[in-house]
Amino acid sequence: LNNFVLSFFYLQTFSGNTNADGVIQNKLSHPIRTRYLRFLPQDWSAEGWIGLRVEVYGCSYSDVADFDGRSSLLYRFNQKSMSTVKDVISLQFKSQRADGVLVHGEGQRGDYITLELHRGSLALHINLDAKLHPSSGHVSVSLGSLLDDQHWHSVLIERFNKQINFTVDRLTRHVRTGGLGDSLEVDYELSFGGIPLPGKPGTFLRKNFHGCMENLYYNGVNVIDLAKRKKPQIYSGNVTFSCSEPAAVSATFLSSSGSFLQLPADPGDPVGKAEGEDEGASGGWSAGFQFRTWNREGLLLWIGLQGAERLLLLLADGQLRLSHHRSAVQSAEITVQGLSGGQWHSVSVSLKGLQVSVSVDSEPASSMLLGDQAQPGSTVLIGCPAALANQGCRNPTLTYQGCMRSIVVNGHPIDLYRVQQGLLGNYSELQIDICGVRDCLPNYCEHEGECSQSWSTFHCDCSGTGYTGATCHNIFEASCEAHRLTGSASGFFSIDPDGSGPLRPTVVYCNMTDKVWMVVGHNSSVAVSVKGSSLQKPHVMKLNYSATLQQLSTLLHRAEHCQQEVLYRCRKSRLFNTWPSVVTFAFDVGNGPVVLTVKSHVPLNDKQWHYVRAERNVKEASLQVDQLPLRFLEAPSDGHARLQLNSQLFIGTASRQRGFLGCIRALNINGMTLDLEERAKMTPGVSSGCPGHCSSQNQLCHNRGRCIEKSSGYVCDCTHSAYGGPHCQKSVSFEVGTSVTYTFQEPFSVIRNKSRQSSAIYAQSSKSRENVAFRFLTTKAPAMLMSVTTYHQQYMAIILAHNGSLQIWYKLNREKQPDVFTPTQHSLANGKLHRIQLHREGRDMYVQVDKDINQKYRLSTDRELNMIRSLTLGKVTRAGVDEEVLQAGSRGFIGCLSSVQFNHLAPLKAAILNRGSSLISVLGNLVESNCGELADKSSSHSLSDHTDGENRGKERLKNSEKSDSAVIGLIAALVLVALSVLAVMMRFLYRSRQDRSQQTPSAKEKDPPSEPELNYRTQLSLHSAIRDSRKEYFI
């Protein structure tokens, strides 16, 4: 056998075709039985592109039936009625028609089952229990899209009682019928290919199927095989048992800027004229074609007439328009209808005399007058790129991008193979003999987002789902820490514990203090009295938390530290990776490896916890490491959509790779948290726990300071904090009238959301975002606190008005008046320390002043501060702002300004630490000060200061009256005697009352405190516990 195989491969070399459409068959000398075939190309034709298409023909394995649109197969039952509780129907089909019935059966009591193509989608209709409950037993379900692509599609219908599994091309929907009945009752027969009228074979109630079916089985019966053998239970009207190939050849216009097809206006008829009258012979001219596209813009047909006149057939905003341009300023047009839904449409344009008309599908033609009798020039164009502008072609929109077939010019069908061979016309960026249309199925948008398709990409509408992102994958923030980083104050927030996993979001309370606590509430927030609890009869109390058991479990597993005082409080956890300065995310979905790399400017093997998040979906892949910029990569347009893995998951190392040395925690894959500690107990070389200074429960570095492990301790990195000092607690502020200007090195966009950029064709810009926080103390007004200007004459300013009230100015559109907001009317120039927090998301702006005022405002636009030029604290002399802002800017600021934060920048701190930098300009004397910290302490101790003042006053009074010391001593003695007598009387009364209570037969319990008092005490204890034991962040 080995010699035979060797001699077989040695002796036979198979010859291929030399043109694009020829088919060369090679027969093997002997039949072979094998599992794999490998083809080794030896040479290719010098006249065409390099390509290979191979089909291997084996033994016949399928039974095929061809339906011509007027035929059907009727499978008759052996009895009058067939009642089943279980049905299985399977088949494969292909078709070029978007509508047609594949399977139908019905009963006299109203039961039915119908499988049909409708607008390229496959719909299944089933009705059970129709006699007793006509509407309750009906169910309809649709699957697939653009199934009229002349490719084979597999269908499987499985029904058991009310449960139905409907599968199309491995995509399955599970549905359940209503009503009380479980059986499907079908009378006489089951039809395939259409719904015939009773007693009239070949006459159909609805559009019948036009295409091929194979391997058609009904409850284990091979229907096509019975028809081929002419069994009596099968009626096969006009059905043939071989699949005919369609005559239409498709072409795909690949590029929206460079694809075109140039054809002669009168190509002759080398392949035979089309049916009907030849328009060219009667003095008229016509053109027709079929097309399908998702795009809403594109030039379909350009026809040059005499002189500068031209006819344009184009798609504009999804509608078909025929425009007649007499000159650069004179034009007329007619609009037909919207045709950009991805379906095939037939279009014809005809010129006859003074009239031009256009018709679509089966609709009546629309016409308009030209003014003069016109004939087309020598060529017509489908598409009009910029490269052909010198030939008089002018394109007001994009070039057509989509599929075309059945092109007819002046009554002559166009042979696209001759075009491909260079024998007819000209073309660029076309694929012939294929329609490369794609669709949104299976739905790439997660969580029931609505998918809309363009030719080259898709877009997900996440409205109403609660999710965001390119594929409705991103949801609410995963932690309270993430909300704090956006500038949010304490409050209730929606948290999604497993990201885009199966768990729904839950509402928690985020306590934004020096350490951020996540509090999960329940329905019993008041104190509960427990009586008589013992081991034998314990007190049982049910707590209904605001989160489900699965959500709570996910929160607990992802937390570094949790504690339960009836409430859960957890804080952020981070992943750790020891790759020096580089983290990579690699995957391969079948079209070659893809690698995303994030490079860190600081080493990642620094004994610190680092956070890593890697994601791949059908739209894009992304990699996030700590707070470094997000890296993402769009999925290739021709790649596989799904990642299918079937091996074990290796954590830390894999075969032939260098092992990981370090700590990993909070590992979450597709919404499921893996129990690493339990696995570590049974894995050699892996142990649970990871000690270190920075992993302790007490926060060592404050205000976003980063704890760094050292060999003999730790240090705090305050680079990303607005504070300084050993623990990032020292304020950076100034007390004199001066200004600090931070100039951005290059045009800077406040937020870059690249996942939105992939959907730019829908003109949905990403939301703009600013986060601002600072503290100030002053007695002067008006005053300029902060101003931000851009290269596009936009600005944002925070000022104190003449009356000392706080004003926020936004001018995002230079053609409109600025938006001005006044969060508080009373003066803030009162010599007290005030804290301002501002957060803008699109058109929504949230402002917090101290702890008392929280306001939400709505801007007139959601534009972003595009290309920021500079940020200034204090005096502003640059023009380009409104008069009131300019007046406040000229006054500058005199007072204490500290802890300034603008997005990720701490400009005031940068001015202190980077003296001499070209990016920072300082006017006046800028010094480091503790005025903000001292003012804060002064404010918090105002009550004690008042008490001390009273004591000091009493002491002065005592010193001024030394002469009366004798009198005062006498009075003190009398007071002491009176107090002693009063104490004796109170003791006597108390004992007398106790004796009376012991004589009563039953004693009453002491009344519990009132409900408001109890709530107040509970609140005090809660706040006290939070202050005394702030321990962990939660991710």
ZATIMAR-893984 format. One record per residue (C-alpha): y, x, z. Coordinates in steps of 0.02 Angstrom, whole numbers, plus 50000, padded with zeros to 5 digits. Layout:
YXZ/...
***
This chain:
500005000050000/501205014250040/500905022149871/501195005349788/502825002749879/503425020249838/502955018949657/503725001649650/505425007649711/505305023349607/504915014449444/506094999349451/507985000249440/508814983249419/510214981149294/511714970349338/513014960249244/514464968149150/515694953749166/516324942449304/515324926849265/513694933149191/512064931249288/510674943949262/508944939949328/507664953449366/505874948949406/504804959549519/503204966849446/502224960549596/502644948349734/503104956549898/503154950450076/504534957850183/505764954350322/507224965050263/507924969850093/509094984350062/510104986149901/510745003149844/512095001449708/511925015049577/513395011549460/514714998449419/515584991749267/517135001249211/517944985349144/518164975949307/518364977249494/516974984049602/515944969949677/514174964749714/513374947749725/511494946649746/510354931549762/508514933249801/507364919449739/505764916749835/504514902649838/505174885049833/505554879450011/506714864549989/506724847549906/508394844349818/509164828149755/510724826849646/511834811449665/513054808149523/514154795449613/513184780549543/511474784149617/510574781949782/508904783349870/508254767949962/506924770850093/506054754150127/505154750750289/503384744250300/504004729250397/505484717650385/506444725450530/506334742250614/506894743750796/506964761350867/507514769251030/507414786850957/508034792850788/508164810050709/509034812550541/509264829850465/509904835650296/510944848450202/512274843650076/513634850849965/514974841849867/516664843349782/517174825749830/518074822149994/517374804550016/515664796650002/514274788350104/512754799350140/511694788050252/511794769550292/510704756450375/511084739650454/510234724750534/510504706050535/511064705850715/512494717950676/511744734750720/512134748750597/512164767550572/513284775850441/513574794050399/514994796950276/516224809750210/518014804550240/519434815950184/518274830750193/517684827050370/515974820050417/516024803850518/514574795550608/514694776950653/513364768750762/513344751450837/512014745550961/511864729051051/513004720850922/512324703250944/512694701751130/514204713351141/514944715850966/516254728851015/515574737551169/514114746151082/515114754150941/515464772850938/516224784050804/516314802850804/516964815250673/516524833450645/516954846750517/518414848550399/518604852850214/516744849850188/517074846350003/517054865049966/515434865349864/514544875150001/512964869750090/513244861350259/511874856450382/511854839950477/510764834550623/510844817550710/509814815050867/509824798550961/508844793751116/509334776851187/511224777851208/511374796751204/511864804251034/511954822550983/512894825050820/512844842650745/513724849250589/513544867750549/513024872150727/514514862950804/513874848950916/514694833650992/513834823851130/514294805451141/513604790051225/513664772251162/514224757651269/513484740451290/511804735751365/510624738551218/509644754751191/508824751351023/509444752250844/508824737850737/508884740950548/508234728250422/507234731850264/507864748850214/508894764450243/509994770150099/510524787950056/512004791249941/512924774649960/512934756850028/512194745649890/512504727249878/510964716749923/509944713449768/511054724049655/510464742049649/511804753949587/513244742849646/514084749649800/515244742549931/516084759249967/516284776049883/514584783649859/514114801749879/514354813849734/513444830249761/511764837449815/510634834749965/509124844650017/507814844050154/508214825850193/507144819950340/507144803250433/506064803050590/504944816550519/504794808650345/505284819550196/506264806650095/506584817449941/504754822549931/504234804249931/505484800749793/504864815349687/503084808949704/503704791249661/502994783249815/503214764249822/504264764349981/505624774349891/506814767749759/507704782049669/509034775349553/509814788649437/509374802749557/508844819549485/507904832749581/508914848249540/510664852749595/511894854249451/513334866549464/515104859649447/516054863649289/517714866649379/518104884749423/519314887549567/520634901049588/521444906449750/523284911449753/523254924249893/525074929149923/526584918349961/527704931349879/526744939349737/525394927749668/525664919949497/524724914049343/525624915549175/524934904949032/525494901248854/526304884348832/525104880648688/523514890648721/522464883148580/520744876248614/519414889948606/518274880548725/518484862848660/519834849948688/519914838648838/519594820248828/521034809448775/522494811948658/523154829248619/524974828148676/525434843348572/524914834748411/526034819748442/527624829548482/527434828948671/526824841648796/525824840148958/525034850349096/523854845549236/522864853449376/522064850349545/522674859649699/522424860649886/523484869850014/524054869250194/525784876450160/527274864950153/528274875950034/527824883449866/528204883349679/526774875049584/527414875149405/528884883149313/529254877149137/530644885249037/531554873748913/532944877148788/534284889148847/534494889249036/533614872649061/532004872649162/530804861149250/530174865449424/528694856949508/528694862549689/528204858349866/529704856449981/529424851650161/527694845250116/528324833749976/528044835849790/529664837249690/529994838249505/531724845949474/532644847149309/533954860949308/535164859949162/536224874449227/536594883749386/537584868849453/536794853549367/535094847249421/534114831249451/532484828249542/531174815449590/530114816049749/528334809649749/527444811249918/526774823350047/525294833549983/525084848350102/523644841750207/522294853350140/521494840150027/521224841349839/522564832449738/522714829649550/524424832149471/524964829849291/526674832849209/527094826349036/528594828548919/528854815548784/530484812548697/531904811348821/530764807848969/529784818449091/528524810549210/527394816449349/525874807549422/524844811749577/523034806549604/522854788349554/524644783349589/525814776849453/526864790149367/528674793449415/529894797249274/531674803249241/532744805949086/533174823349024/534704819248922/534104829048770/532414830248689/531564845848760/530064856548722/529394870448834/529614888548789/528224900648750/527524902248927/527294892249085/527084899449259/526114893949411/527094903249544/528624913749509/528764930449599/530334941049604/529554953549482/529704940849340/531514936249373/532064945749217/531104933149111/532224918949168/531074913049306/532044908149462/531124902649619/532104893049753/530644893549876/529044903049911/527734906449781/526244894749788/524854899749907/523254889649896/521854884449777/521894877349600/520574871149478/520404860549319/522004867749242/522434859549076/523944864848970/524474853848825/522764845748818/521804862348822/520714866948973/521054884349038/519574896049051/519954906249205/518584918749162/519544923249003/521104925349109/520144937049224/519534947149076/521324949249011/521024938648855/522214924648904/523894925148994/524264936149143/524044935149331/524294944249495/523494942949668/522234929549619/520414927249664/519454918149529/517854908049555/518224904749738/519324893549846/519724903350003/520374888550103/520094888850290/520314876050426/520484873850613/518674868950643/517904872850757/519534869650849/520224886650897/521454878351016/520744877351190/520904863451318/521094849951183/522634857851106/523084851250933/522754863650794/523824864050636/523394875750492/524404885650369/523604895550230/523554912050322/523564907050506/523514892350625/524604885950764/524134877050926/525204863150995/524874863851182/526014849051226/525274838151361/523844850051402/524704859851540/524244876051450/525244888351347/524934903251235/524354906151058/522744896151085/523254885451236/522354898651338/523684903751462/524074891751600/525004891851763/525254908051855/523704914151947/524604918452110/526154915752214/526574934052186/526784930552000/528034916752041/528984928452157/529164941252019/530024927951913/531324925452049/530634909452122/530994904752302/529764897252426/529094880552372/527634871252296/526894878252135/525414874752021/524184889152028/522694891451911/521444901652012/520304906551866/521604908351729/520934899851574/519234896351651/518484879051676/519394875551840/520944864751838/522574870551920/522974865752100/524604863952196/524904876452336/526374881552443/527054899052410/527944906552560/529094919752484/529464931252630/529324950152639/527504946952602/526984932452493/525764920052566/524814906752471/524514891452580/523194878652528/523534862352617/522414848052672/522614830152732/522644833752919/524204844052950/524544836953124/523684842853282/522014834453320/521384831453495/519564836453519/518604828953667/516844831553728/516314844453599/514704853953639/513304862953550/512244847253560/513634835453504/514954845653411/516574838153354/516514835053166/518094833453064/518244832152875/519684841152790/520134835852615/521004851052540/522184850052394/520964861452303/519144858052258/517704867852331/517554878052170/519424881952172/519354887152354/517844898052320/518754906652177/520294909652286/519224917052425/518224928452312/519784935252227/520734938352388/520844954852478/521204946052642/521094927952694/521294919352861/521004901452911/522104892853035/521664876152961/522644882952813/522114897052696/523314911252664/522834924352537/523754938252451/523654948252292/522224959752245/522184972852108/520864981252005/520625000052010/520225011551868/520165030551868/520415034151683/521845046651680/523395038151608/522425027951477/521495011351481/520575005451326/519824988551280/518564989551137/517524976151052/516654972750887/516414955250817/515494961050662/516884968250554/517074985150637/517634991050808/519354986150874/520174996351012/521724991851114/522485005951216/523765005551356/524535022351402/525305024151574/526755035851609/526005039151780/524195044251815/522995030151850/521815041151950/523075041452094/521985033052227/522995016952206/522414999652160/522814995051980/522724978151896/521884976151726/521734960251623/520854960551453/520684945151343/519984941551171/520044924551087/519914918650909/521784921250883/522144938050964/521634951151090/522714957851231/522664970951368/523774971351523/523804985651649/524894983551805/526684979951751/526564990251592/527024981851426/525704969951361/524734976451212/524034963551092/523244963150920/523034948350804/521284944450746/520924948950563/521034934350445/519304937350369/518364942250527/517104932950632/517814920650758/516534921550897/515934936251001/514074934551033/513324946151164/511534945751224/511314961851324/511534965051509/513264967551584/513554985351645/514924988351774/515445006251806/514345014651677/513185011651530/511885022151441/512525038851372/514255036151447/515165044951586/515045034951747/516495027551844/516965035352011/518095024452116/518295006452176/518254989852084/518624972952160/519054955052108/518074956251945/518274939851852/517454936551683/517834920351589/518394911651747/516864916851850/517074929151993/515624941252010/514974945352184/515064964252176/514734966852362/513064957852355/512544967652201/513104983952282/511834981652422/510394983452300/511114996152177/510905014752210/512515024652212/513605009252242/514265003852412/515394989852470/517144992452537/518525004552487/519535012052633/521305019052621/523045017752696/523715006552558/522254994552567/522574990152750/523074972752799/524834977752852/526084979752712/526774997352724/528034996752580/529224982052568/530254973452433/529104977452286/528904995552342/527305003952285/526165011952414/525455028752357/523995036852444/524175054852498/522885066652571/523655065352744/524535048552735/525555038452613/527285037352535/528255022452465/528835022852284/530425012252276/530705014652089/530504996152047/531364989952205/533204986452233/533014994652403/532785012652458/532235022352611/530505027652674/529855009752668/530995002252533/532054993052660/533725002052647/535094993152549/536045001452407/537814994552410/539674998752405/541184992652498/542664998152392/543464990552239/542554998952097/541414995051951/539725000551886/539224998351704/537425000451649/537315003051459/535654999251379/535005013651274/534505002651127/534634984251083/533584975951214/532814958651207/532644950851377/530914944351336/529744948351194/528314935851172/527324942751027/526034929051034/527434917050981/527954928350839/526284925050755/526814906850746/528554910250675/528214899450523/528424884450634/530174890050689/529744888950871/530654903050958/530044909351124/530944904051281/532294915551349/532214921451528/533374929851653/533024933751835/534534938851939/534664942052126/535974950652235/536884949652401/538764950952428/540114949752560/541974948252522/543594940052574/544464941652404/544504928852264/544474927852116/543154941352094/541914947151963/540154949252034/539134952651876/539354951451688/538104954451547/538684956351365/537714957751201/538004964751028/538114946850961/539654941951065/538624932751194/538884934751379/538334929051551/539524930651700/539414926651886/541144925551966/542084918752115/543454906752059/545224905952132/544614894452272/543154906052312/541814894552238/540364902252142/540374899751953/539034904451825/539594906151643/538404906351495/539024908551316/537504909451203/538274901851045/539934909350992/540374893750891/540274882651046/541124881851215/540254890951357/539184882151488/539994883151661/539074878551821/539744877852000/538284877352125/539434876052277/541224869752295/541604878252463/542244896052467/541024910452477/542454922952504/542324919852692/541794937152751/539974931952772/538444939052684/537784927852544/536224929452438/536184923052258/534594920252157/534604914251976/533134910851861/533284904351683/531834898651575/532414892351405/533684878751437/533224876451621/534164886551753/533784886951939/535064893352063/534844896552250/536314900852362/535794907252533/534464895752605/535424879452594/535804876252411/534504874252274/535124867552107/534364864851936/535464864651781/535194861351596/536004872951468/536604866651300/535454878751208/533874888951239/534464904251144/534134921251220/535364934951262/534994944351102/535204963351100/536014966451269/537424979251264/537854982151447/537824975351624/539384977451734/539604975351921/541424973451973/542954976251864/542804971551679/544094976351548/543124972351388/543804957851286/542744944351207/542574933051360/543514917251411/545194918051499/544594913051673/543164925551666/544374938951605/545554935551752/544114937451876/543554953151784/545264961151793/545294958551982/543564966551998/542644965352162/543174971452335/541844969852468/540014973252496/538774971452352/536944975752379/535144973152321/535624969352140/534154964852028/534254959951843/532534956651771/531594973051798/533184983451827/534054988351990/535724994151913/536634997752076/535215008352140/535105017251972/536955021651986/536665029552157/535105039252109/535595044551932/537325052151948/537905059651784/536765049051674/537485044251504/536875026451529/537875023551688/539785022951698/540625022251869/542475018351898/543125022352071/542195029552219/540385023752233/539475027852395/537825022852474/538085011152620/537164999952743/538484986252740/537274973252674/535974977152806/537264977752945/538044961352891/536324953252887/535954959153063/537674953553121/537364936153051/535654934553131/536304939653302/537874928953301/537204917653438/536804931953555/538494939653521/539324923453573/538344923253735/538794941353771/540624937053744/540534923553875/539744935553998/541074948553963/542404935453994/541654930954160/541604949254208/543464951254167/543824936054271/542864943654416/543844960054407/545504951054404/545144941754565/544554955154686/545784948654816/544814932554835/543134941054868/542994934255045/543254916354992/542004918254852/540724925454973/540924910355087/540694898254943/539144907554888/538384905955061/538694887155065/537904885154892/536364894854949/536104883355099/536284867754991/534994874054868/533744877555008/533914859855077/533684852554902/532084862654874/531314856055037/531694838054988/530914839954814/529324847254890/529174832455009/529404819554870/528104828054759/526754827854895/527114809554935/526904804654752/525274814354738/524544805354890/524934788354812/524124792954646/522494797754733/522374780554813/522384771354643/520634766854574/520944775154402/522134788354343/523074787954178/523074802854065/524704811354028/525524804253873/525424815953726/527064821953652/527864810753524/527454812853340/529114820953291/529004832953437/527204837253393/527654840553212/529114851353268/528014861753382/526694863553247/528034869453127/528674882053252/526934888853284/526594889853097/528184899653062/527864910653212/526104914353151/526744918552979/528054930253050/526834938953166/525354941053048/525924943252869/524464952852800/523944951552619/524514947352444/523434936352335/523154937652148/
***
